[in-house]
Amino acid sequence: MRVIAGTAKRRRLLVPPGRSIRPTADRVREALFNILAVRVLGARFLDLFAGTGSVGIEALSRGAARVVFVERNERAANLIRENLRRTGLAGTRAVVYPQDALAALNILARKGERFDLIYIDPPYRKGYELKALAQIAGKGLLAPGGLAIAESDWRDGLPEEIGSLSLWRRERYGDTLLSFYACEEEGS
């Protein structure tokens, strides 16, 4: 697995052996960032259920101002730190929270954090993406005009609306479905 574009282009990312972590496939990552395009530059980005950190690292490489990685598996969180180091992207622009994603959302909300882009990539077929989206909407973690993108199994139909989040776009790549939710502007 490699970084696709940006300052860390072609740098290899470490992936743990076995099936405990399912990294986002290169073609899905490439399609995601083609859709996001210029939105990434200068964005505050949250990589939720971060795994290897490949999505957040791609965002940093493409010019995101700051990326918060949330991954509860301590070995995976250490792997994210190592991947950041290997790509030259470690530093104050990258923060790793080694804890449960839903608990981290509470902490981030209490701190007053708001993100322009939130990527949610939980284990498939367990309903975590819906719980995370509901919490993001309920706690105001997505900035007006921002996007929350949920990666899920294509068979998992997510609703058109979740609180202040409205489905903007859906794209399928094999068994993977990306659902893009826009945050309605405040006062609209």
PEVEN-V53840 format. One record per run of one state. SS is the DSSP state (2 for helix, 1 for strand, 0 for the rest). FROM is the first residue (numbers start at 0). LEN is the number of residues. If there is no record, write none. Layout:
SS,FROM,LEN  SS,FROM,LEN
//
This chain:
0,0,1  1,1,1  0,2,9  1,11,1  0,12,13  2,25,15  0,40,3  1,43,5  0,48,5  2,53,8  0,61,4  1,65,5  0,70,3  2,73,14  0,87,6  1,93,4  0,97,3  2,100,10  0,110,4  1,114,6  0,120,7  2,127,12  0,139,2  1,141,12  0,153,7  1,160,2  0,162,2  1,164,9  0,173,2  1,175,8  0,183,5
//
